[in-house]
Amino acid sequence: MAQALTISQLDRTVTGWIELEAQRTGMSVEMVLRRLIYRGLEAERQKAQQQRYHDLDSLAGTWSVEEGDEFRHAIANLEQIGANLWP
């Protein structure tokens, strides 16, 4: 069920822009506001989907660049296939 909302304390610049946009597009002020709200919600939804969180990094552990290089160096020979393993 739709609910009526009241927006108060908008400055004159904002209300003036909304009224001009309504005149420019031929829409009502209410329709302009509805469209702005939906666009803002969609933008926030997309932003939330793209946001990366790092709050569990300390639990999972992270390596510095040097630690990563050291690990790659330590396992480099594991990528080679031993000739004695193949008949």
N, C-alpha and C positions, 0 to 999 in steps of 0.2 A: 504494500500500500504506500503510495507516495505521501510524503510529508512536506508541509509548507515550512520554509525556512525564512528567517529574517536576517539580513546582513546589515550590521550597523557599523558606524565609525569608519566609513570609507572616505578618504579625502576627496576633495573637489576634482583633482586631476583624474583620479580613477573613475569617479562617477561621470565626469565629462567625457572621458574616452569611451566608456560603455554606452553612453547615450549616442555619441557620434557613430560608433560601430553599429548600433541598432538602426540608425537612420541610413547609414551607408549600405547595409545589407538588406534593409527592408524587414528586419526581424524585430520582434519585441525585445525590450530590455531583459525580460525574463528568459527569453530564448537565448540571447547572447550570453547571459550568465550561466545558463544550463550548459551551453556548448563549452564555455571556458572551464567549468568544473569538470566535465567529462574529459576534456583534453588534459587537464592537470592530473586527474586520477590515472589516466592512461600513461602519461609520462612518468609518474611516480611508480607505477606497476612495472614498467620496463626497467626503470632504474634499479628497483629492488631485485629484479631477476638477474641483472648484470653485476650486482654488488658481490664482491668476494669478501669473505670473512676470514679473519686470522686469529680468532679467539681461542682456537684449539691447537694452534701451531706448537705451543710449548708442550702439549701432551703428545703430539705426534712426533715431535722433534724436527729440527731443521739443521741443515749443514751450511757451513760457510762455503765460499767458493774454494778455499784451500782444502777443506775437508772433502769436498766433492772430488776435487782433482786427485787427492791422495787415494780415495777409494777407487776411482777409475784406474789409476795406475796399479793399484794392488790386484785388481781383477783382470787386468789386460791379458795376462797369459791364459786365463780361463776361456777366452774366445777362440783359442787355437785348438785344432783337433789333432790329437796325438796319432802319429802314423801307426803305432802299435795297437791302436784300438780297432783298426780296419784290416780285415784279412786280405 
